[in-house]
Amino acid sequence: MMTWNTTHVSSSDDVDEVTVSLILFGIVCSLSVAGVGLAIFFMTFNIRYRRNRIVKMSSPNLNVIMQFGAIVLYACPVLFGIEGVGRASDNVLAGFCQARVWCLAIGFTLVYGTIFSKSWRVHTIFKSAGVKRTVKTYFSMHFVDNMATFTLVSFHRTDDGTLLTNRKCYKQ
């Protein structure tokens, strides 16, 4: 068993405030907006050309889910940087603290769950190389849906331990 031998109890006063310059925050936000624009472009491309043979082979429905997750993840830098910019009420900042956790969890689940599902599809197809085998897209979409539902159930409480103390977000 491992024990921590100290009598010092940390508090929110021990945390140094870290700030980011407005110029850097603006650059990161503009790159995020460019990423959202690119994801929307690819999403419309997948939707528009979903009947094309090559696009159909890449599972356009799963691609749209993945691009939606990427859009959610591109919103995260704005949510992480908005805390030090401007003056907002504590209720608004508490909402940003919650939105950070939700955006990271849902976006990550959608993107990497879709990648995992597509990898499983390729594995299933090439595992039975001698037999003509197709994998239905709805099974992969249900898999990603179940992963996202599990993530939502895991974060079912609206206060998941994130505290707003001295206008900074901390984990309980």
C-alpha positions in Angstrom: 0.0 0.0 0.0 1.2 3.5 -0.8 0.8 6.4 1.6 1.4 10.1 1.1 3.3 11.5 4.0 2.4 15.1 4.3 0.5 17.4 6.6 0.0 20.1 4.0 -3.5 20.3 2.6 -3.8 22.1 -0.7 -6.4 24.7 -1.3 -7.5 26.8 -4.2 -5.1 29.5 -2.8 -2.1 27.4 -3.7 -2.9 27.4 -7.4 -1.1 29.9 -9.5 -3.1 31.7 -12.0 -2.1 31.0 -15.6 -3.1 33.5 -18.3 -2.9 33.4 -22.0 -2.4 36.5 -24.1 -5.3 37.8 -26.1 -3.3 37.5 -29.3 -2.6 33.8 -28.7 -6.2 33.2 -27.8 -7.3 34.9 -31.0 -5.0 32.8 -33.1 -6.2 29.5 -31.5 -9.8 30.6 -31.9 -9.3 31.5 -35.5 -7.6 28.1 -36.1 -10.6 26.4 -34.4 -13.0 28.3 -36.6 -11.0 27.2 -39.7 -11.2 23.6 -38.4 -14.9 23.9 -38.0 -15.2 25.3 -41.5 -13.1 22.4 -42.9 -15.2 19.8 -41.0 -18.4 21.3 -42.3 -17.0 21.3 -45.9 -16.1 17.6 -45.5 -19.5 16.8 -44.0 -21.3 18.5 -46.9 -19.1 16.7 -49.3 -19.9 13.3 -47.7 -23.6 14.1 -47.7 -23.7 15.3 -51.3 -21.6 12.5 -52.8 -22.7 9.7 -50.6 -23.9 7.7 -53.7 -20.5 7.8 -55.3 -18.8 4.4 -55.2 -15.6 5.5 -53.5 -17.4 7.7 -50.9 -19.8 4.9 -50.2 -16.9 2.5 -49.5 -15.6 4.9 -46.8 -18.9 4.8 -44.8 -20.3 8.3 -45.3 -22.7 8.0 -42.3 -19.9 7.2 -40.0 -17.8 10.0 -41.6 -20.6 12.5 -40.8 -20.7 11.3 -37.1 -16.9 11.7 -36.9 -17.0 15.2 -38.4 -19.7 16.2 -36.0 -17.5 15.0 -33.1 -14.6 17.0 -34.6 -16.8 20.1 -34.7 -17.6 19.6 -31.0 -13.9 19.1 -30.2 -13.0 22.3 -32.2 -15.2 24.2 -29.8 -13.1 23.1 -26.8 -10.2 25.6 -27.2 -12.7 28.5 -27.1 -14.3 27.1 -23.9 -11.0 26.6 -22.2 -9.7 30.1 -23.1 -12.9 32.1 -22.5 -12.4 31.9 -18.7 -9.7 34.5 -18.6 -11.2 36.8 -21.2 -13.8 39.4 -20.3 -16.0 39.6 -17.2 -18.9 37.2 -16.9 -21.1 36.2 -14.0 -20.3 33.1 -11.9 -23.3 31.3 -13.3 -22.1 31.8 -16.9 -18.6 30.6 -16.0 -20.0 27.6 -14.1 -21.8 26.7 -17.3 -18.5 27.0 -19.3 -16.9 24.7 -16.7 -19.6 22.1 -17.4 -19.5 22.6 -21.2 -15.8 21.9 -21.2 -16.2 18.5 -19.7 -19.2 17.6 -21.9 -17.6 18.8 -25.1 -14.4 16.9 -24.5 -16.2 13.7 -23.5 -18.8 13.7 -26.3 -16.4 14.9 -29.0 -13.8 12.3 -28.1 -16.3 9.5 -28.0 -17.8 10.4 -31.4 -14.4 10.7 -33.1 -12.6 7.8 -31.7 -15.6 5.6 -31.4 -16.2 6.0 -35.1 -12.5 5.3 -35.9 -12.7 2.2 -33.8 -15.9 1.1 -35.5 -14.4 1.6 -38.9 -11.3 -0.3 -37.9 -13.5 -3.2 -36.7 -15.3 -3.2 -40.1 -12.1 -3.4 -42.0 -10.9 -6.2 -39.7 -14.2 -8.1 -40.2 -14.0 -7.8 -44.0 -10.4 -8.9 -44.3 -10.7 -11.6 -41.7 -12.8 -13.6 -44.0 -10.9 -12.8 -47.2 -12.1 -15.9 -49.1 -15.7 -15.2 -48.5 -17.6 -12.2 -50.0 -18.5 -10.4 -46.8 -20.2 -7.1 -46.2 -20.7 -5.3 -42.9 -23.9 -3.3 -42.5 -23.4 0.3 -41.6 -26.3 0.3 -39.1 -24.4 -2.1 -36.8 -21.4 0.3 -36.7 -23.6 3.3 -36.2 -25.3 1.5 -33.3 -21.9 0.7 -31.8 -21.0 4.4 -31.9 -24.4 5.3 -30.6 -24.0 2.9 -27.7 -20.6 4.4 -26.8 -22.0 8.0 -26.9 -25.0 6.8 -24.7 -22.5 5.2 -22.2 -20.6 8.5 -22.1 -23.8 10.5 -21.4 -24.9 8.1 -18.7 -21.4 8.3 -17.1 -21.8 12.1 -16.9 -25.5 11.9 -15.9 -25.1 14.4 -13.1 -25.1 18.1 -14.0 -22.5 18.8 -11.4 -19.7 16.3 -12.0 -17.4 17.7 -9.4 -16.3 20.7 -11.3 -16.2 23.7 -9.0 -16.1 27.4 -9.7 -13.7 28.9 -7.1 -12.4 32.4 -7.4 -13.6 32.5 -11.0 -11.5 29.4 -11.9 -12.6 25.9 -12.6 -11.3 23.2 -10.4 -12.0 19.5 -10.0 -13.3 18.4 -6.6 
